[in-house]
């Protein structure tokens, strides 16, 4: 799966580069949404490494986090207490942000 992710991302990113100056002889021309980080199998670290290697501007990239990150209790019932839910979600978001090196 990691090789498929790499090939797919490289193909998508290269298709969003113009013939002007910039990374790889072209300049990025549009934002890109990268799905699947989390339970869908993508790794935030891997995506960031590919972005760095391709030179695609990070400011044009939005990485979609899976529901597994946004609802870290999984298939179990969420904590009933709003403060506990907030703490679990914030912990998961902090972890994801650290993996993305933001």
N, CA, C and O of each residue as an XYZ file, in Angstrom:
408
protein
N       0.805     -1.207      0.000
C       0.000      0.000      0.000
C       0.846      1.268      0.000
O       0.470      2.232     -0.667
N       1.993      1.316      0.730
C       2.781      2.542      0.708
C       3.277      2.912     -0.693
O       3.308      4.091     -1.047
N       3.665      1.911     -1.490
C       4.130      2.203     -2.846
C       2.995      2.730     -3.713
O       3.205      3.619     -4.538
N       1.791      2.188     -3.532
C       0.625      2.659     -4.280
C       0.316      4.095     -3.892
O       0.031      4.924     -4.756
N       0.370      4.402     -2.585
C       0.150      5.775     -2.124
C       1.150      6.716     -2.762
O       0.780      7.778     -3.263
N       2.419      6.329     -2.744
C       3.466      7.175     -3.323
C       3.214      7.427     -4.806
O       3.267      8.571     -5.257
N       2.941      6.367     -5.567
C       2.713      6.518     -7.005
C       1.497      7.390     -7.285
O       1.525      8.245     -8.170
N       0.433      7.170     -6.524
C      -0.795      7.943     -6.729
C      -0.567      9.416     -6.421
O      -0.947     10.284     -7.207
N       0.056      9.698     -5.276
C       0.306     11.094     -4.912
C       1.229     11.781     -5.905
O       0.980     12.919     -6.303
N       2.287     11.098     -6.305
C       3.199     11.697     -7.265
C       2.490     12.006     -8.582
O       2.739     13.042     -9.197
N       1.613     11.110     -9.009
C       0.868     11.332    -10.249
C      -0.083     12.518    -10.103
O      -0.160     13.366    -10.993
N      -0.802     12.580     -8.989
C      -1.736     13.684     -8.756
C      -0.990     15.007     -8.680
O      -1.385     15.982     -9.320
N       0.078     15.046     -7.910
C       0.814     16.293     -7.733
C       1.435     16.757     -9.037
O       1.418     17.951     -9.336
N       1.987     15.830     -9.825
C       2.596     16.239    -11.086
C       1.556     16.733    -12.084
O       1.869     17.556    -12.944
N       0.318     16.241    -11.980
C      -0.725     16.707    -12.895
C      -1.245     18.092    -12.530
O      -1.964     18.717    -13.310
N      -0.878     18.570    -11.336
C      -1.317     19.890    -10.884
C      -0.189     20.918    -10.936
O      -0.208     21.908    -10.206
N       0.783     20.677    -11.797
C       1.905     21.587    -11.936
C       1.904     22.141    -13.350
O       1.723     21.402    -14.317
N       2.110     23.456    -13.463
C       2.141     24.086    -14.786
C       3.544     24.029    -15.365
O       4.463     23.510    -14.732
N       3.704     24.549    -16.538
C       5.004     24.529    -17.210
C       5.901     25.675    -16.768
O       7.012     25.804    -17.282
N       5.466     26.503    -15.843
C       6.258     27.648    -15.382
C       7.415     27.232    -14.506
O       7.812     26.067    -14.493
N       7.962     28.200    -13.763
C       9.078     27.921    -12.854
C       8.575     27.230    -11.604
O       7.365     27.120    -11.405
N       9.467     26.768    -10.771
C       9.076     26.162     -9.497
C       9.541     24.731     -9.380
O      10.424     24.279    -10.110
N       8.933     24.032     -8.452
C       9.332     22.653     -8.144
C       9.239     21.770     -9.372
O       8.223     21.772    -10.068
N      10.271     21.032     -9.635
C      10.265     20.088    -10.741
C      10.080     20.742    -12.094
O       9.589     20.099    -13.021
N      10.466     22.023    -12.235
C      10.332     22.713    -13.509
C       8.959     23.323    -13.727
O       8.711     23.919    -14.775
N       8.065     23.187    -12.764
C       6.734     23.759    -12.905
C       6.314     24.449    -11.631
O       6.976     24.330    -10.600
N       5.218     25.166    -11.703
C       4.685     25.841    -10.518
C       3.305     25.271    -10.224
O       2.484     25.118    -11.128
N       3.056     24.960     -8.967
C       1.750     24.422     -8.578
C       0.684     25.456     -8.888
O       0.863     26.644     -8.622
N      -0.425     25.002     -9.451
C      -1.461     25.932     -9.870
C      -2.777     25.782     -9.119
O      -3.659     26.628     -9.265
N      -2.934     24.740     -8.326
C      -4.206     24.595     -7.620
C      -4.046     23.799     -6.339
O      -3.134     22.983     -6.205
N      -4.961     24.051     -5.385
C      -4.938     23.272     -4.145
C      -5.275     21.809     -4.411
O      -5.962     21.484     -5.379
N      -4.786     20.939     -3.548
C      -5.013     19.503     -3.685
C      -5.519     18.966     -2.353
O      -4.943     19.253     -1.304
N      -6.600     18.185     -2.397
C      -7.108     17.497     -1.216
C      -6.597     16.073     -1.244
O      -6.827     15.339     -2.206
N      -5.903     15.683     -0.188
C      -5.358     14.329     -0.089
C      -6.184     13.571      0.938
O      -6.099     13.852      2.133
N      -6.981     12.613      0.482
C      -7.827     11.852      1.413
C      -7.104     10.666      2.018
O      -6.044     10.254      1.545
N      -7.690     10.129      3.062
C      -7.301      8.813      3.525
C      -6.243      8.705      4.593
O      -5.717      7.614      4.815
N      -5.901      9.803      5.274
C      -4.932      9.684      6.355
C      -5.665      9.191      7.597
O      -6.614      9.824      8.060
N      -5.229      8.085      8.118
C      -5.860      7.493      9.301
C      -6.213      6.051      9.047
O      -5.395      5.289      8.531
N      -7.422      5.668      9.403
C      -7.840      4.271      9.259
C      -7.905      3.795      7.817
O      -7.879      2.590      7.567
N      -7.987      4.710      6.872
C      -8.048      4.306      5.471
C      -6.698      3.843      4.966
O      -6.583      3.393      3.826
N      -5.670      3.947      5.804
C      -4.385      3.372      5.452
C      -3.279      4.360      5.185
O      -2.109      3.976      5.172
N      -3.607      5.621      4.970
C      -2.569      6.605      4.706
C      -1.877      7.033      5.988
O      -2.478      7.026      7.063
N      -0.632      7.398      5.869
C       0.149      7.864      7.005
C       0.474      9.336      6.796
O       0.935      9.730      5.725
N       0.233     10.143      7.816
C       0.533     11.571      7.725
C       2.018     11.794      7.448
O       2.386     12.664      6.658
N       2.857     11.008      8.096
C       4.294     11.146      7.899
C       4.689     10.862      6.455
O       5.517     11.560      5.869
N       4.077      9.818      5.895
C       4.386      9.440      4.522
C       3.944     10.520      3.533
O       4.672     10.859      2.600
N       2.741     11.054      3.753
C       2.245     12.114      2.873
C       3.157     13.328      2.936
O       3.496     13.902      1.901
N       3.560     13.727      4.141
C       4.427     14.893      4.275
C       5.783     14.653      3.613
O       6.347     15.571      3.017
N       6.313     13.428      3.709
C       7.587     13.101      3.076
C       7.460     13.218      1.554
O       8.345     13.766      0.897
N       6.370     12.709      0.998
C       6.162     12.777     -0.454
C       6.020     14.227     -0.899
O       6.566     14.615     -1.931
N       5.292     15.029     -0.129
C       5.148     16.454     -0.467
C       6.513     17.141     -0.473
O       6.815     17.932     -1.366
N       7.325     16.833      0.523
C       8.655     17.434      0.606
C       9.509     17.005     -0.581
O      10.182     17.833     -1.195
N       9.484     15.709     -0.908
C      10.298     15.190     -2.005
C       9.870     15.744     -3.355
O      10.714     15.991     -4.217
N       8.565     15.945     -3.550
C       8.092     16.458     -4.834
C       8.196     17.973     -4.923
O       8.128     18.545     -6.012
N       8.361     18.626     -3.767
C       8.461     20.080     -3.770
C       7.125     20.782     -3.930
O       7.080     21.991     -4.156
N       6.023     20.025     -3.812
C       4.704     20.648     -3.956
C       4.462     21.546     -2.747
O       4.680     21.114     -1.615
N       4.016     22.788     -2.957
C       3.836     23.723     -1.842
C       2.798     23.222     -0.829
O       1.647     22.966     -1.181
N       3.216     23.090      0.412
C       2.305     22.594      1.449
C       1.111     23.516      1.648
O       0.039     23.060      2.047
N       1.281     24.798      1.377
C       0.159     25.726      1.571
C      -0.990     25.477      0.589
O      -2.093     25.988      0.782
N      -0.731     24.698     -0.456
C      -1.778     24.362     -1.419
C      -2.386     22.988     -1.164
O      -3.223     22.527     -1.941
N      -1.977     22.339     -0.094
C      -2.421     20.971      0.175
C      -3.302     20.936      1.417
O      -2.992     21.548      2.439
N      -4.406     20.206      1.304
C      -5.283     19.934      2.447
C      -5.305     18.430      2.624
O      -5.650     17.686      1.706
N      -4.933     17.993      3.818
C      -4.904     16.562      4.111
C      -6.135     16.223      4.926
O      -6.310     16.713      6.042
N      -6.981     15.384      4.362
C      -8.214     14.985      5.017
C      -7.928     13.889      6.040
O      -7.374     12.841      5.708
N      -8.313     14.147      7.280
C      -8.135     13.153      8.330
C      -9.356     12.255      8.381
O     -10.484     12.719      8.214
N      -9.133     10.988      8.609
C     -10.242     10.037      8.638
C     -11.080     10.213      9.888
O     -10.661     10.858     10.849
N     -12.251      9.641      9.862
C     -13.130      9.694     11.028
C     -12.506      8.976     12.209
O     -12.873      9.238     13.355
N     -11.566      8.073     11.951
C     -10.859      7.383     13.026
C     -10.012      8.325     13.854
O      -9.743      8.054     15.025
N      -9.592      9.419     13.264
C      -8.837     10.422     14.002
C      -9.809     11.407     14.651
O      -9.611     11.837     15.788
N     -10.856     11.754     13.913
C     -11.811     12.742     14.422
C     -12.783     12.165     15.447
O     -13.349     12.904     16.252
N     -12.977     10.858     15.419
C     -13.796     10.177     16.436
C     -12.985      9.005     16.973
O     -13.258      7.851     16.643
N     -11.991      9.303     17.799
C     -11.008      8.293     18.198
C     -11.538      7.167     19.074
O     -10.804      6.217     19.345
N     -12.772      7.239     19.521
C     -13.323      6.144     20.321
C     -13.764      4.996     19.444
O     -14.192      3.961     19.954
N     -13.669      5.154     18.126
C     -13.979      4.074     17.189
C     -15.441      3.713     17.177
O     -16.306      4.588     17.139
N     -15.724      2.419     17.210
C     -17.109      1.962     17.121
C     -17.805      1.964     18.482
O     -19.020      1.780     18.563
N     -17.038      2.170     19.541
C     -17.642      2.251     20.875
C     -18.414      3.562     21.004
O     -18.196      4.506     20.245
N     -19.298      3.599     21.955
C     -20.046      4.837     22.200
C     -19.080      5.927     22.663
O     -18.171      5.660     23.449
N     -19.273      7.144     22.181
C     -18.398      8.237     22.620
C     -18.620      8.525     24.104
O     -19.675      8.203     24.649
N     -17.644      9.119     24.746
C     -17.847      9.486     26.147
C     -19.079     10.384     26.281
O     -19.284     11.292     25.475
N     -19.885     10.128     27.293
C     -21.110     10.904     27.485
C     -20.811     12.322     27.933
O     -21.518     13.261     27.565
N     -19.793     12.470     28.706
C     -19.432     13.778     29.234
C     -18.781     14.614     28.131
O     -17.814     14.177     27.506
N     -19.310     15.812     27.894
C     -18.792     16.674     26.828
C     -17.322     17.001     27.044
O     -16.558     17.052     26.080
N     -16.914     17.220     28.276
C     -15.510     17.548     28.556
C     -14.602     16.369     28.223
O     -13.507     16.561     27.694
N     -15.045     15.156     28.528
C     -14.248     13.959     28.215
C     -14.138     13.765     26.711
O     -13.069     13.418     26.208
N     -15.249     13.987     25.978
C     -15.227     13.879     24.509
C     -14.239     14.892     23.934
O     -13.432     14.574     23.060
N     -14.325     16.115     24.445
C     -13.431     17.177     23.970
C     -11.974     16.794     24.204
O     -11.134     16.995     23.328
N     -11.668     16.247     25.369
C     -10.289     15.871     25.685
C      -9.782     14.773     24.757
O      -8.649     14.840     24.281
N     -10.610     13.762     24.496
C     -10.208     12.659     23.608
C      -9.961     13.177     22.193
O      -8.975     12.813     21.551
N     -10.870     14.033     21.714
C     -10.726     14.585     20.363
C      -9.490     15.474     20.275
O      -8.725     15.379     19.315
N      -9.290     16.334     21.265
C      -8.119     17.211     21.246
C      -6.818     16.417     21.274
O      -5.866     16.763     20.574
N      -6.770     15.354     22.078
C      -5.575     14.503     22.113
C      -5.297     13.902     20.737
O      -4.151     13.872     20.288
N      -6.346     13.424     20.069
C      -6.181     12.834     18.737
C      -5.728     13.882     17.723
O      -4.883     13.597     16.875
N      -6.284     15.094     17.803
C      -5.890     16.155     16.876
C      -4.457     16.615     17.126
O      -3.721     16.890     16.178
N      -4.063     16.698     18.379
C      -2.679     17.064     18.692
C      -1.735     16.020     18.124
O      -0.707     16.363     17.540
N      -2.073     14.756     18.288
C      -1.242     13.675     17.749
C      -1.148     13.770     16.227
O      -0.064     13.634     15.659
N      -2.290     14.004     15.564
C      -2.288     14.122     14.092
C      -1.486     15.328     13.659
O      -0.746     15.253     12.678
N      -1.613     16.439     14.363
C      -0.871     17.654     14.005
C       0.621     17.426     14.149
O       1.398     17.882     13.310
N       1.030     16.739     15.182
C       2.451     16.430     15.355
C       2.955     15.544     14.221
O       4.062     15.748     13.722
N       2.152     14.559     13.809
C       2.586     13.692     12.707
C       2.708     14.459     11.406
O       3.537     14.125     10.560
N       1.879     15.496     11.237
C       1.930     16.285     10.008
C       3.021     17.363     10.075
O       3.276     18.060      9.093
N       3.656     17.490     11.239
C       4.718     18.486     11.443
C       4.215     19.890     11.184
O       4.913     20.699     10.573
N       3.009     20.186     11.645
C       2.442     21.530     11.467
C       2.764     22.397     12.653
O       2.372     23.563     12.690
